[in-house]
């Protein structure tokens, strides 16, 4: 039932020509020195940018807190992307190995940051201390991020986890400036089930870093988490996705929908063609999502993955009256010949499949945590 995930290849490995007079695997000394200099300089500026991978911990380890990677407890960026930021542009494998883990330092970029521009966005465009905006793109002005947290629970361990979140985490969110979640869900259907999930809006990644640093530095949270996990681990794995509003979301807004949205909610993680993610979003928001919305679904949100476990994903949230209405609309979408023709035309025009597969979870919002229609954007 539903769509199945069939992720496609993520890109070919890089190869390089050998340098005359050097054995395979050796680098030219002068080139290596210059490369190392670039890496050290670049790391000073981009180390604060979280990498795209997931935050994960094994089932046999007791995490210090939900969403914190083992070995990074208390680190300001322990809950963002993968373990430590990715390598700076131009760094080799050795540099990547040295830079993993909690040794990363999170520094502000040199020079003034435009008022309307996120500091991390500004830093991302300043590798090596050289202003790359003329070569790449100007600093990006973004006024909306969404943080989607997905907790894969161990079987039978959800019930004991809920009081920790409701009685400790949510009140601590308010205390440390973390915005109220737009929704909190439980799911027992999907590849990550049993699943606990929530969505938080942010104005900037700098604000997010400040608030989570204060939250994880609070001894009350650490003590109550340790007590809650005293009889064994509860989480199999944690995923933290930083999202931006996807192209086409505004066009799917339904002004006639108001108030909290109950029922069954579909969370879909769509793998897009790595070279044409924008076209993948266009296929979703121009064909699939309007089709589902015309058959009773309400698109709560459509997002682009900014950081997360699988980059160039589209993430969609759709509310349905019940599971049967979701099933009927999904089956109709998959078997509609006109939809198939439109997707085939995109494949022929681009020579590739724009939508590579979807991982689907059916969730129910917890009482009192139902999201507003259109996630309150209109």
C-alpha positions, 0 to 999 in steps of 0.5 A, a space after each residue: 500500500 502506498 508508495 515505496 522508497 526506491 532511491 536512485 544513485 546519488 552520483 558517480 565517484 570522482 576520479 583524478 589524473 595521476 601527476 607525472 613522476 609521483 606514485 599513485 596516491 601521492 600528492 605534489 608537495 607544493 600543491 598539498 601545502 597550498 591545499 592544506 592552507 586552504 582547508 585550514 582557512 576555510 574551516 575557520 569560516 564554514 565550520 559552523 554550518 551543519 552537514 547534511 547527514 543524519 544524527 544517529 545512535 545505536 540501539 545499544 547506547 543510551 543517548 544523553 537526550 533525544 536528538 543528541 548524537 552519542 559523543 556530542 552531548 552538550 555540543 552546540 550543534 549536536 542535534 544538527 545534521 550529521 556528527 560535525 560539519 562537513 569538510 571545507 571545499 577543497 579538503 581531502 579525505 585526511 582532512 575530513 577524517 581529522 575534522 569529524 566529531 566534537 572537535 569542530 569549533 563554531 565561529 562567526 564569519 569574519 566581517 559584518 553580516 547583512 542584517 537580513 541574512 542568516 549568519 550561517 548563510 553568510 559564512 557558507 559563502 566565505 570559504 577560505 576567507 575569500 569572498 566567493 559571492 562574485 564567483 558563486 552566489 550572493 548571501 541568501 536571505 531566508 526568513 523561515 526554516 523548519 526543523 523536523 525531528 523524527 525519533 525511531 522508537 524501540 518497540 514497546 518504549 513509546 509510552 514511557 517516552 511521552 511523559 518526558 516530552 510532555 512534562 519536561 521537554 515542552 516546558 523547557 522549550 518555552 524556558 529557553 526560547 524554542 518555539 512551540 512545535 507546530 505539531 506533534 505526531 505518533 506513527 505506527 505505519 511506515 519504515 521508521 515506525 514506531 515513530 515520534 515526530 514534531 515540527 518547529 519553526 525558526 527564523 534563523 539557524 543562529 537563533 536555533 543554535 542559541 536556543 538548543 545550546 541553552 536547552 541542552 546545557 540545562 541540568 534539569 533536562 539531563 537529569 530527567 532524561 537520565 532517570 527516564 532512560 534508567 531502565 534501558 534505551 528508548 530510541 533506535 535512531 534519531 533524524 534531524 531535518 532542517 527544511 525550507 519552504 519548498 517551491 510551489 507550496 504557496 500555490 497549494 495553500 487552501 484559504 477555505 481551510 481553517 483551524 486545527 487539522 485532525 485525522 490521518 497525516 501523511 509524511 512523505 520523504 521524496 527522493 529527487 534527481 540529484 541534478 534536477 531537484 527543482 524540477 522534482 519539486 515542480 513535478 510534485 507541486 504541479 501534478 501529484 499534490 494538486 491531484 491528491 488535494 482534489 481528492 480530499 487531501 489538504 497539503 499542510 506543507 511542502 519543503 525542500 531539505 536544507 540539511 538532513 539524512 538524504 539531501 535533495 529530498 522533498 518533504 510533504 505533509 498532507 492531512 486526510 480525514 481517515 486512512 481509507 480516503 488516503 488509500 483511495 486517493 493514492 491508488 488513484 494517483 498511481 494508476 491514473 494514465 494522465 499522471 503517468 503520461 506527464 511523468 513520462 514526458 518529464 523523463 523523456 525531456 530530461 533523460 532521467 527520473 525526477 522523482 526516485 521514490 518515496 518513504 511514506 508514514 501515516 501519522 496521527 497528531 497527539 491531542 492538543 498538538 494538531 497543526 493549523 491548516 496550511 501550518 498557519 501560513 495564511 
